[in-house]
Amino acid sequence: AGRGTGAAVAKALAAQGVSVAVNYFGSEAAAHAVVDEILVAGGRAMTVKADARDRVQVEAMAATVQAQLGPIGILVLNASIGFPMAGFLDYPWEAFEAKLHGELGAAFHGCRAVVPQMLGRKGGAIVAISSGLARHPGWGFCAHSAAKAGMEGFVRALACEMVPMGIRVNAVAPGLTLTDATAQVSEKHKDLAAAHTPLRRNGQAEDVAQAVLGLLQAGFVTGATLPVNGGSSVF
């Protein structure tokens, strides 16, 4: 949560009075900057390092957060698992496998580490960051689309199981969002995407953060995937 959408979500939660643990893997300085901003604003936050794909590291992260901030009641699954852009016929299986394994592994390990803490609190909420490409794929995104579609299936299945335990599980599916993750997208493509969006602009990290907050506060919503794309899914 040191960069992009994750940072925006962390700061939005902190502004609502939530104590926030900012996980990072490679962006230590950015994560500390997010925490510093929260602390200056009067919030409560900490950094913690873990590779979300590694079960042992995730379990240690959850235990550290519980020890310092108390039992976890909110989990935002936002690990960014890289992947190459290539057509299917040129796509190496190893890269495809790594994307699926990493994306779903990060979601699985995160939930397994945190749900027991939520049970102790007698409730909680989980929001996964998916992608509009899960349902509307494009060239070069076969691994990403498959991984995010799998995540949405996992969200629905977990939501069904967690209902008796008072834990809600949802996802948001952003469209093109202007963060460092999309910095390589050409301005021409961004302008074209904005022109074909009913709200006539690209998304911002703060748009996704507000959608996450909405799902966290929506007590009668579980198992849902909320499009955050300026109305593009209407067409």
CORBEL-V636234 format. One record per run of one state. SS is the DSSP state (H for helix, E for strand, C for the rest). FROM is the first residue (numbers start at 1). TO is the last residue. Records with the same first field share a line. If there is no record, write none. Layout:
SS->FROM-TO ; FROM-TO
//
This chain:
C->1-3 ; 16-19 ; 25-27 ; 41-44 ; 50-54 ; 70-73 ; 78-87 ; 91-92 ; 122-123 ; 130-131 ; 135-141 ; 166-166 ; 175-176 ; 179-179 ; 183-186 ; 196-202 ; 218-224 ; 229-231 ; 235-235
H->4-15 ; 28-40 ; 55-69 ; 88-90 ; 93-121 ; 132-134 ; 142-165 ; 180-182 ; 187-195 ; 205-217 ; 232-234
E->20-24 ; 45-49 ; 74-77 ; 124-129 ; 167-174 ; 177-178 ; 203-204 ; 225-228
//
